[in-house]
């Protein structure tokens, strides 16, 4: 996942970089670095899986 794809994924999920850090289990700084250099493999996979979920299920999962 490229940095542009990461930023687009966050936008589609309605997540800020801070919220993405919480969802992905990384620090705010790491989430910010993902926007510059792209996310790690596990983070990219997690975002891809979230994007593939039906919207209602995804929202319920993000609100946990």
mmCIF file of the N, C-alpha and C atoms, coordinates in Angstrom:
data_MODEL
# 
_entry.id   MODEL 
# 
loop_
_atom_site.group_PDB 
_atom_site.id 
_atom_site.type_symbol 
_atom_site.label_atom_id 
_atom_site.label_alt_id 
_atom_site.label_comp_id 
_atom_site.label_asym_id 
_atom_site.label_entity_id 
_atom_site.label_seq_id 
_atom_site.pdbx_PDB_ins_code 
_atom_site.Cartn_x 
_atom_site.Cartn_y 
_atom_site.Cartn_z 
_atom_site.occupancy 
_atom_site.B_iso_or_equiv 
_atom_site.pdbx_formal_charge 
_atom_site.auth_seq_id 
_atom_site.auth_comp_id 
_atom_site.auth_asym_id 
_atom_site.auth_atom_id 
_atom_site.pdbx_PDB_model_num 
ATOM 1   N N  . UNK A 1 1  ? 0.857   -1.169 0.000  1.00 0.00 ? 1  UNK A N  1 
ATOM 2   C CA . UNK A 1 1  ? 0.000   0.000  0.000  1.00 0.00 ? 1  UNK A CA 1 
ATOM 3   C C  . UNK A 1 1  ? 0.902   1.230  0.000  1.00 0.00 ? 1  UNK A C  1 
ATOM 4   N N  . UNK A 1 2  ? 0.633   2.115  -0.925 1.00 0.00 ? 2  UNK A N  1 
ATOM 5   C CA . UNK A 1 2  ? 1.412   3.352  -1.017 1.00 0.00 ? 2  UNK A CA 1 
ATOM 6   C C  . UNK A 1 2  ? 0.903   4.366  0.005  1.00 0.00 ? 2  UNK A C  1 
ATOM 7   N N  . UNK A 1 3  ? 1.688   5.408  0.247  1.00 0.00 ? 3  UNK A N  1 
ATOM 8   C CA . UNK A 1 3  ? 1.204   6.463  1.143  1.00 0.00 ? 3  UNK A CA 1 
ATOM 9   C C  . UNK A 1 3  ? -0.118  7.072  0.666  1.00 0.00 ? 3  UNK A C  1 
ATOM 10  N N  . UNK A 1 4  ? -0.264  7.274  -0.650 1.00 0.00 ? 4  UNK A N  1 
ATOM 11  C CA . UNK A 1 4  ? -1.525  7.818  -1.176 1.00 0.00 ? 4  UNK A CA 1 
ATOM 12  C C  . UNK A 1 4  ? -2.685  6.866  -0.915 1.00 0.00 ? 4  UNK A C  1 
ATOM 13  N N  . UNK A 1 5  ? -2.459  5.574  -1.101 1.00 0.00 ? 5  UNK A N  1 
ATOM 14  C CA . UNK A 1 5  ? -3.505  4.591  -0.832 1.00 0.00 ? 5  UNK A CA 1 
ATOM 15  C C  . UNK A 1 5  ? -3.859  4.565  0.658  1.00 0.00 ? 5  UNK A C  1 
ATOM 16  N N  . UNK A 1 6  ? -2.865  4.720  1.507  1.00 0.00 ? 6  UNK A N  1 
ATOM 17  C CA . UNK A 1 6  ? -3.091  4.770  2.955  1.00 0.00 ? 6  UNK A CA 1 
ATOM 18  C C  . UNK A 1 6  ? -3.983  5.957  3.304  1.00 0.00 ? 6  UNK A C  1 
ATOM 19  N N  . UNK A 1 7  ? -3.629  7.125  2.796  1.00 0.00 ? 7  UNK A N  1 
ATOM 20  C CA . UNK A 1 7  ? -4.422  8.325  3.090  1.00 0.00 ? 7  UNK A CA 1 
ATOM 21  C C  . UNK A 1 7  ? -5.844  8.191  2.540  1.00 0.00 ? 7  UNK A C  1 
ATOM 22  N N  . UNK A 1 8  ? -5.981  7.603  1.365  1.00 0.00 ? 8  UNK A N  1 
ATOM 23  C CA . UNK A 1 8  ? -7.314  7.376  0.786  1.00 0.00 ? 8  UNK A CA 1 
ATOM 24  C C  . UNK A 1 8  ? -8.109  6.401  1.639  1.00 0.00 ? 8  UNK A C  1 
ATOM 25  N N  . UNK A 1 9  ? -7.462  5.346  2.110  1.00 0.00 ? 9  UNK A N  1 
ATOM 26  C CA . UNK A 1 9  ? -8.139  4.363  2.966  1.00 0.00 ? 9  UNK A CA 1 
ATOM 27  C C  . UNK A 1 9  ? -8.645  5.020  4.238  1.00 0.00 ? 9  UNK A C  1 
ATOM 28  N N  . UNK A 1 10 ? -7.821  5.867  4.846  1.00 0.00 ? 10 UNK A N  1 
ATOM 29  C CA . UNK A 1 10 ? -8.251  6.558  6.063  1.00 0.00 ? 10 UNK A CA 1 
ATOM 30  C C  . UNK A 1 10 ? -9.455  7.437  5.773  1.00 0.00 ? 10 UNK A C  1 
ATOM 31  N N  . UNK A 1 11 ? -9.423  8.122  4.639  1.00 0.00 ? 11 UNK A N  1 
ATOM 32  C CA . UNK A 1 11 ? -10.542 8.984  4.267  1.00 0.00 ? 11 UNK A CA 1 
ATOM 33  C C  . UNK A 1 11 ? -11.807 8.153  4.071  1.00 0.00 ? 11 UNK A C  1 
ATOM 34  N N  . UNK A 1 12 ? -11.697 7.026  3.388  1.00 0.00 ? 12 UNK A N  1 
ATOM 35  C CA . UNK A 1 12 ? -12.855 6.163  3.151  1.00 0.00 ? 12 UNK A CA 1 
ATOM 36  C C  . UNK A 1 12 ? -13.403 5.577  4.449  1.00 0.00 ? 12 UNK A C  1 
ATOM 37  N N  . UNK A 1 13 ? -12.515 5.335  5.396  1.00 0.00 ? 13 UNK A N  1 
ATOM 38  C CA . UNK A 1 13 ? -12.930 4.782  6.683  1.00 0.00 ? 13 UNK A CA 1 
ATOM 39  C C  . UNK A 1 13 ? -13.370 5.862  7.664  1.00 0.00 ? 13 UNK A C  1 
ATOM 40  N N  . UNK A 1 14 ? -13.147 7.123  7.305  1.00 0.00 ? 14 UNK A N  1 
ATOM 41  C CA . UNK A 1 14 ? -13.509 8.221  8.195  1.00 0.00 ? 14 UNK A CA 1 
ATOM 42  C C  . UNK A 1 14 ? -12.601 8.325  9.400  1.00 0.00 ? 14 UNK A C  1 
ATOM 43  N N  . UNK A 1 15 ? -11.329 7.958  9.221  1.00 0.00 ? 15 UNK A N  1 
ATOM 44  C CA . UNK A 1 15 ? -10.370 7.963  10.327 1.00 0.00 ? 15 UNK A CA 1 
ATOM 45  C C  . UNK A 1 15 ? -9.337  9.072  10.162 1.00 0.00 ? 15 UNK A C  1 
ATOM 46  N N  . UNK A 1 16 ? -9.024  9.720  11.251 1.00 0.00 ? 16 UNK A N  1 
ATOM 47  C CA . UNK A 1 16 ? -7.870  10.623 11.279 1.00 0.00 ? 16 UNK A CA 1 
ATOM 48  C C  . UNK A 1 16 ? -6.629  9.759  11.462 1.00 0.00 ? 16 UNK A C  1 
ATOM 49  N N  . UNK A 1 17 ? -5.464  10.357 11.344 1.00 0.00 ? 17 UNK A N  1 
ATOM 50  C CA . UNK A 1 17 ? -4.239  9.589  11.578 1.00 0.00 ? 17 UNK A CA 1 
ATOM 51  C C  . UNK A 1 17 ? -4.157  9.141  13.030 1.00 0.00 ? 17 UNK A C  1 
ATOM 52  N N  . UNK A 1 18 ? -4.633  9.966  13.944 1.00 0.00 ? 18 UNK A N  1 
ATOM 53  C CA . UNK A 1 18 ? -4.629  9.591  15.363 1.00 0.00 ? 18 UNK A CA 1 
ATOM 54  C C  . UNK A 1 18 ? -5.550  8.387  15.588 1.00 0.00 ? 18 UNK A C  1 
ATOM 55  N N  . UNK A 1 19 ? -6.755  8.441  15.018 1.00 0.00 ? 19 UNK A N  1 
ATOM 56  C CA . UNK A 1 19 ? -7.697  7.325  15.159 1.00 0.00 ? 19 UNK A CA 1 
ATOM 57  C C  . UNK A 1 19 ? -7.162  6.067  14.471 1.00 0.00 ? 19 UNK A C  1 
ATOM 58  N N  . UNK A 1 20 ? -6.512  6.242  13.331 1.00 0.00 ? 20 UNK A N  1 
ATOM 59  C CA . UNK A 1 20 ? -5.928  5.093  12.633 1.00 0.00 ? 20 UNK A CA 1 
ATOM 60  C C  . UNK A 1 20 ? -4.869  4.429  13.505 1.00 0.00 ? 20 UNK A C  1 
ATOM 61  N N  . UNK A 1 21 ? -4.084  5.228  14.197 1.00 0.00 ? 21 UNK A N  1 
ATOM 62  C CA . UNK A 1 21 ? -3.090  4.672  15.104 1.00 0.00 ? 21 UNK A CA 1 
ATOM 63  C C  . UNK A 1 21 ? -3.730  3.803  16.171 1.00 0.00 ? 21 UNK A C  1 
ATOM 64  N N  . UNK A 1 22 ? -4.837  4.275  16.738 1.00 0.00 ? 22 UNK A N  1 
ATOM 65  C CA . UNK A 1 22 ? -5.547  3.482  17.759 1.00 0.00 ? 22 UNK A CA 1 
ATOM 66  C C  . UNK A 1 22 ? -6.081  2.189  17.159 1.00 0.00 ? 22 UNK A C  1 
ATOM 67  N N  . UNK A 1 23 ? -6.692  2.276  15.987 1.00 0.00 ? 23 UNK A N  1 
ATOM 68  C CA . UNK A 1 23 ? -7.271  1.091  15.343 1.00 0.00 ? 23 UNK A CA 1 
ATOM 69  C C  . UNK A 1 23 ? -6.185  0.076  14.990 1.00 0.00 ? 23 UNK A C  1 
ATOM 70  N N  . UNK A 1 24 ? -5.057  0.580  14.504 1.00 0.00 ? 24 UNK A N  1 
ATOM 71  C CA . UNK A 1 24 ? -3.974  -0.302 14.056 1.00 0.00 ? 24 UNK A CA 1 
ATOM 72  C C  . UNK A 1 24 ? -3.039  -0.722 15.186 1.00 0.00 ? 24 UNK A C  1 
ATOM 73  N N  . UNK A 1 25 ? -3.194  -0.115 16.350 1.00 0.00 ? 25 UNK A N  1 
ATOM 74  C CA . UNK A 1 25 ? -2.353  -0.467 17.489 1.00 0.00 ? 25 UNK A CA 1 
ATOM 75  C C  . UNK A 1 25 ? -0.935  0.064  17.383 1.00 0.00 ? 25 UNK A C  1 
ATOM 76  N N  . UNK A 1 26 ? -0.806  1.245  16.762 1.00 0.00 ? 26 UNK A N  1 
ATOM 77  C CA . UNK A 1 26 ? 0.499   1.871  16.636 1.00 0.00 ? 26 UNK A CA 1 
ATOM 78  C C  . UNK A 1 26 ? 0.435   3.280  17.214 1.00 0.00 ? 26 UNK A C  1 
ATOM 79  N N  . UNK A 1 27 ? 1.579   3.867  17.430 1.00 0.00 ? 27 UNK A N  1 
ATOM 80  C CA . UNK A 1 27 ? 1.624   5.220  17.974 1.00 0.00 ? 27 UNK A CA 1 
ATOM 81  C C  . UNK A 1 27 ? 1.142   6.238  16.950 1.00 0.00 ? 27 UNK A C  1 
ATOM 82  N N  . UNK A 1 28 ? 0.816   7.421  17.448 1.00 0.00 ? 28 UNK A N  1 
ATOM 83  C CA . UNK A 1 28 ? 0.406   8.514  16.571 1.00 0.00 ? 28 UNK A CA 1 
ATOM 84  C C  . UNK A 1 28 ? 1.525   8.846  15.589 1.00 0.00 ? 28 UNK A C  1 
ATOM 85  N N  . UNK A 1 29 ? 2.759   8.811  16.056 1.00 0.00 ? 29 UNK A N  1 
ATOM 86  C CA . UNK A 1 29 ? 3.900   9.109  15.190 1.00 0.00 ? 29 UNK A CA 1 
ATOM 87  C C  . UNK A 1 29 ? 4.016   8.076  14.070 1.00 0.00 ? 29 UNK A C  1 
ATOM 88  N N  . UNK A 1 30 ? 3.837   6.800  14.405 1.00 0.00 ? 30 UNK A N  1 
ATOM 89  C CA . UNK A 1 30 ? 3.913   5.746  13.387 1.00 0.00 ? 30 UNK A CA 1 
ATOM 90  C C  . UNK A 1 30 ? 2.799   5.920  12.364 1.00 0.00 ? 30 UNK A C  1 
ATOM 91  N N  . UNK A 1 31 ? 1.580   6.206  12.831 1.00 0.00 ? 31 UNK A N  1 
ATOM 92  C CA . UNK A 1 31 ? 0.462   6.422  11.910 1.00 0.00 ? 31 UNK A CA 1 
ATOM 93  C C  . UNK A 1 31 ? 0.761   7.597  10.977 1.00 0.00 ? 31 UNK A C  1 
ATOM 94  N N  . UNK A 1 32 ? 1.384   8.634  11.492 1.00 0.00 ? 32 UNK A N  1 
ATOM 95  C CA . UNK A 1 32 ? 1.780   9.783  10.667 1.00 0.00 ? 32 UNK A CA 1 
ATOM 96  C C  . UNK A 1 32 ? 2.857   9.364  9.660  1.00 0.00 ? 32 UNK A C  1 
ATOM 97  N N  . UNK A 1 33 ? 3.817   8.573  10.109 1.00 0.00 ? 33 UNK A N  1 
ATOM 98  C CA . UNK A 1 33 ? 4.879   8.118  9.200  1.00 0.00 ? 33 UNK A CA 1 
ATOM 99  C C  . UNK A 1 33 ? 4.316   7.256  8.070  1.00 0.00 ? 33 UNK A C  1 
ATOM 100 N N  . UNK A 1 34 ? 3.258   6.504  8.349  1.00 0.00 ? 34 UNK A N  1 
ATOM 101 C CA . UNK A 1 34 ? 2.621   5.701  7.302  1.00 0.00 ? 34 UNK A CA 1 
ATOM 102 C C  . UNK A 1 34 ? 2.122   6.596  6.169  1.00 0.00 ? 34 UNK A C  1 
ATOM 103 N N  . UNK A 1 35 ? 1.671   7.804  6.502  1.00 0.00 ? 35 UNK A N  1 
ATOM 104 C CA . UNK A 1 35 ? 1.175   8.727  5.476  1.00 0.00 ? 35 UNK A CA 1 
ATOM 105 C C  . UNK A 1 35 ? 2.308   9.247  4.597  1.00 0.00 ? 35 UNK A C  1 
ATOM 106 N N  . UNK A 1 36 ? 3.537   9.133  5.074  1.00 0.00 ? 36 UNK A N  1 
ATOM 107 C CA . UNK A 1 36 ? 4.704   9.611  4.328  1.00 0.00 ? 36 UNK A CA 1 
ATOM 108 C C  . UNK A 1 36 ? 5.372   8.471  3.560  1.00 0.00 ? 36 UNK A C  1 
ATOM 109 N N  . UNK A 1 37 ? 5.521   7.310  4.231  1.00 0.00 ? 37 UNK A N  1 
ATOM 110 C CA . UNK A 1 37 ? 6.281   6.227  3.606  1.00 0.00 ? 37 UNK A CA 1 
ATOM 111 C C  . UNK A 1 37 ? 5.469   4.961  3.341  1.00 0.00 ? 37 UNK A C  1 
ATOM 112 N N  . UNK A 1 38 ? 4.202   4.973  3.686  1.00 0.00 ? 38 UNK A N  1 
ATOM 113 C CA . UNK A 1 38 ? 3.352   3.802  3.493  1.00 0.00 ? 38 UNK A CA 1 
ATOM 114 C C  . UNK A 1 38 ? 3.338   2.932  4.736  1.00 0.00 ? 38 UNK A C  1 
ATOM 115 N N  . UNK A 1 39 ? 2.234   2.229  4.957  1.00 0.00 ? 39 UNK A N  1 
ATOM 116 C CA . UNK A 1 39 ? 2.108   1.402  6.158  1.00 0.00 ? 39 UNK A CA 1 
ATOM 117 C C  . UNK A 1 39 ? 2.882   0.091  6.044  1.00 0.00 ? 39 UNK A C  1 
ATOM 118 N N  . UNK A 1 40 ? 3.110   -0.511 7.186  1.00 0.00 ? 40 UNK A N  1 
ATOM 119 C CA . UNK A 1 40 ? 3.726   -1.836 7.226  1.00 0.00 ? 40 UNK A CA 1 
ATOM 120 C C  . UNK A 1 40 ? 2.757   -2.837 6.601  1.00 0.00 ? 40 UNK A C  1 
ATOM 121 N N  . UNK A 1 41 ? 3.259   -4.014 6.287  1.00 0.00 ? 41 UNK A N  1 
ATOM 122 C CA . UNK A 1 41 ? 2.414   -5.053 5.708  1.00 0.00 ? 41 UNK A CA 1 
ATOM 123 C C  . UNK A 1 41 ? 1.198   -5.385 6.552  1.00 0.00 ? 41 UNK A C  1 
ATOM 124 N N  . UNK A 1 42 ? 1.373   -5.633 7.860  1.00 0.00 ? 42 UNK A N  1 
ATOM 125 C CA . UNK A 1 42 ? 0.205   -5.950 8.691  1.00 0.00 ? 42 UNK A CA 1 
ATOM 126 C C  . UNK A 1 42 ? -0.803  -4.804 8.767  1.00 0.00 ? 42 UNK A C  1 
ATOM 127 N N  . UNK A 1 43 ? -0.325  -3.570 8.833  1.00 0.00 ? 43 UNK A N  1 
ATOM 128 C CA . UNK A 1 43 ? -1.239  -2.423 8.882  1.00 0.00 ? 43 UNK A CA 1 
ATOM 129 C C  . UNK A 1 43 ? -1.996  -2.291 7.561  1.00 0.00 ? 43 UNK A C  1 
ATOM 130 N N  . UNK A 1 44 ? -1.308  -2.475 6.452  1.00 0.00 ? 44 UNK A N  1 
ATOM 131 C CA . UNK A 1 44 ? -1.955  -2.405 5.138  1.00 0.00 ? 44 UNK A CA 1 
ATOM 132 C C  . UNK A 1 44 ? -3.017  -3.497 5.016  1.00 0.00 ? 44 UNK A C  1 
ATOM 133 N N  . UNK A 1 45 ? -2.707  -4.692 5.493  1.00 0.00 ? 45 UNK A N  1 
ATOM 134 C CA . UNK A 1 45 ? -3.666  -5.790 5.454  1.00 0.00 ? 45 UNK A CA 1 
ATOM 135 C C  . UNK A 1 45 ? -4.889  -5.470 6.309  1.00 0.00 ? 45 UNK A C  1 
ATOM 136 N N  . UNK A 1 46 ? -4.660  -4.947 7.500  1.00 0.00 ? 46 UNK A N  1 
ATOM 137 C CA . UNK A 1 46 ? -5.775  -4.598 8.386  1.00 0.00 ? 46 UNK A CA 1 
ATOM 138 C C  . UNK A 1 46 ? -6.688  -3.563 7.730  1.00 0.00 ? 46 UNK A C  1 
ATOM 139 N N  . UNK A 1 47 ? -6.103  -2.543 7.114  1.00 0.00 ? 47 UNK A N  1 
ATOM 140 C CA . UNK A 1 47 ? -6.916  -1.526 6.445  1.00 0.00 ? 47 UNK A CA 1 
ATOM 141 C C  . UNK A 1 47 ? -7.675  -2.122 5.271  1.00 0.00 ? 47 UNK A C  1 
ATOM 142 N N  . UNK A 1 48 ? -7.028  -2.982 4.510  1.00 0.00 ? 48 UNK A N  1 
ATOM 143 C CA . UNK A 1 48 ? -7.691  -3.625 3.376  1.00 0.00 ? 48 UNK A CA 1 
ATOM 144 C C  . UNK A 1 48 ? -8.871  -4.474 3.845  1.00 0.00 ? 48 UNK A C  1 
ATOM 145 N N  . UNK A 1 49 ? -8.675  -5.196 4.935  1.00 0.00 ? 49 UNK A N  1 
ATOM 146 C CA . UNK A 1 49 ? -9.772  -6.011 5.472  1.00 0.00 ? 49 UNK A CA 1 
ATOM 147 C C  . UNK A 1 49 ? -10.925 -5.145 5.960  1.00 0.00 ? 49 UNK A C  1 
ATOM 148 N N  . UNK A 1 50 ? -10.608 -4.040 6.623  1.00 0.00 ? 50 UNK A N  1 
ATOM 149 C CA . UNK A 1 50 ? -11.664 -3.132 7.069  1.00 0.00 ? 50 UNK A CA 1 
ATOM 150 C C  . UNK A 1 50 ? -12.445 -2.584 5.885  1.00 0.00 ? 50 UNK A C  1 
ATOM 151 N N  . UNK A 1 51 ? -11.738 -2.206 4.823  1.00 0.00 ? 51 UNK A N  1 
ATOM 152 C CA . UNK A 1 51 ? -12.401 -1.658 3.645  1.00 0.00 ? 51 UNK A CA 1 
ATOM 153 C C  . UNK A 1 51 ? -13.274 -2.690 2.947  1.00 0.00 ? 51 UNK A C  1 
ATOM 154 N N  . UNK A 1 52 ? -12.945 -3.971 3.086  1.00 0.00 ? 52 UNK A N  1 
ATOM 155 C CA . UNK A 1 52 ? -13.717 -5.018 2.416  1.00 0.00 ? 52 UNK A CA 1 
ATOM 156 C C  . UNK A 1 52 ? -14.964 -5.420 3.197  1.00 0.00 ? 52 UNK A C  1 
ATOM 157 N N  . UNK A 1 53 ? -15.073 -4.986 4.448  1.00 0.00 ? 53 UNK A N  1 
ATOM 158 C CA . UNK A 1 53 ? -16.232 -5.331 5.273  1.00 0.00 ? 53 UNK A CA 1 
ATOM 159 C C  . UNK A 1 53 ? -17.457 -4.523 4.840  1.00 0.00 ? 53 UNK A C  1 
ATOM 160 N N  . UNK A 1 54 ? -18.655 -5.077 5.010  1.00 0.00 ? 54 UNK A N  1 
ATOM 161 C CA . UNK A 1 54 ? -19.862 -4.278 4.793  1.00 0.00 ? 54 UNK A CA 1 
ATOM 162 C C  . UNK A 1 54 ? -19.835 -3.068 5.735  1.00 0.00 ? 54 UNK A C  1 
ATOM 163 N N  . UNK A 1 55 ? -20.354 -1.943 5.270  1.00 0.00 ? 55 UNK A N  1 
ATOM 164 C CA . UNK A 1 55 ? -20.248 -0.682 6.016  1.00 0.00 ? 55 UNK A CA 1 
ATOM 165 C C  . UNK A 1 55 ? -20.755 -0.796 7.454  1.00 0.00 ? 55 UNK A C  1 
ATOM 166 N N  . UNK A 1 56 ? -21.887 -1.453 7.663  1.00 0.00 ? 56 UNK A N  1 
ATOM 167 C CA . UNK A 1 56 ? -22.434 -1.575 9.010  1.00 0.00 ? 56 UNK A CA 1 
ATOM 168 C C  . UNK A 1 56 ? -21.526 -2.367 9.931  1.00 0.00 ? 56 UNK A C  1 
ATOM 169 N N  . UNK A 1 57 ? -21.003 -3.465 9.438  1.00 0.00 ? 57 UNK A N  1 
ATOM 170 C CA . UNK A 1 57 ? -20.088 -4.284 10.229 1.00 0.00 ? 57 UNK A CA 1 
ATOM 171 C C  . UNK A 1 57 ? -18.808 -3.522 10.527 1.00 0.00 ? 57 UNK A C  1 
ATOM 172 N N  . UNK A 1 58 ? -18.310 -2.825 9.522  1.00 0.00 ? 58 UNK A N  1 
ATOM 173 C CA . UNK A 1 58 ? -17.078 -2.052 9.680  1.00 0.00 ? 58 UNK A CA 1 
ATOM 174 C C  . UNK A 1 58 ? -17.267 -0.995 10.752 1.00 0.00 ? 58 UNK A C  1 
ATOM 175 N N  . UNK A 1 59 ? -18.375 -0.270 10.693 1.00 0.00 ? 59 UNK A N  1 
ATOM 176 C CA . UNK A 1 59 ? -18.620 0.797  11.674 1.00 0.00 ? 59 UNK A CA 1 
ATOM 177 C C  . UNK A 1 59 ? -18.710 0.230  13.085 1.00 0.00 ? 59 UNK A C  1 
ATOM 178 N N  . UNK A 1 60 ? -19.412 -0.886 13.222 1.00 0.00 ? 60 UNK A N  1 
ATOM 179 C CA . UNK A 1 60 ? -19.537 -1.521 14.537 1.00 0.00 ? 60 UNK A CA 1 
ATOM 180 C C  . UNK A 1 60 ? -18.161 -1.935 15.056 1.00 0.00 ? 60 UNK A C  1 
ATOM 181 N N  . UNK A 1 61 ? -17.314 -2.451 14.173 1.00 0.00 ? 61 UNK A N  1 
ATOM 182 C CA . UNK A 1 61 ? -15.983 -2.880 14.583 1.00 0.00 ? 61 UNK A CA 1 
ATOM 183 C C  . UNK A 1 61 ? -15.126 -1.683 14.977 1.00 0.00 ? 61 UNK A C  1 
ATOM 184 N N  . UNK A 1 62 ? -15.217 -0.592 14.232 1.00 0.00 ? 62 UNK A N  1 
ATOM 185 C CA . UNK A 1 62 ? -14.408 0.594  14.530 1.00 0.00 ? 62 UNK A CA 1 
ATOM 186 C C  . UNK A 1 62 ? -14.835 1.260  15.835 1.00 0.00 ? 62 UNK A C  1 
ATOM 187 N N  . UNK A 1 63 ? -16.079 1.078  16.222 1.00 0.00 ? 63 UNK A N  1 
ATOM 188 C CA . UNK A 1 63 ? -16.581 1.715  17.449 1.00 0.00 ? 63 UNK A CA 1 
ATOM 189 C C  . UNK A 1 63 ? -16.264 0.923  18.704 1.00 0.00 ? 63 UNK A C  1 
ATOM 190 N N  . UNK A 1 64 ? -15.625 -0.228 18.569 1.00 0.00 ? 64 UNK A N  1 
ATOM 191 C CA . UNK A 1 64 ? -15.262 -1.037 19.746 1.00 0.00 ? 64 UNK A CA 1 
ATOM 192 C C  . UNK A 1 64 ? -14.255 -0.342 20.595 1.00 0.00 ? 64 UNK A C  1 
# 
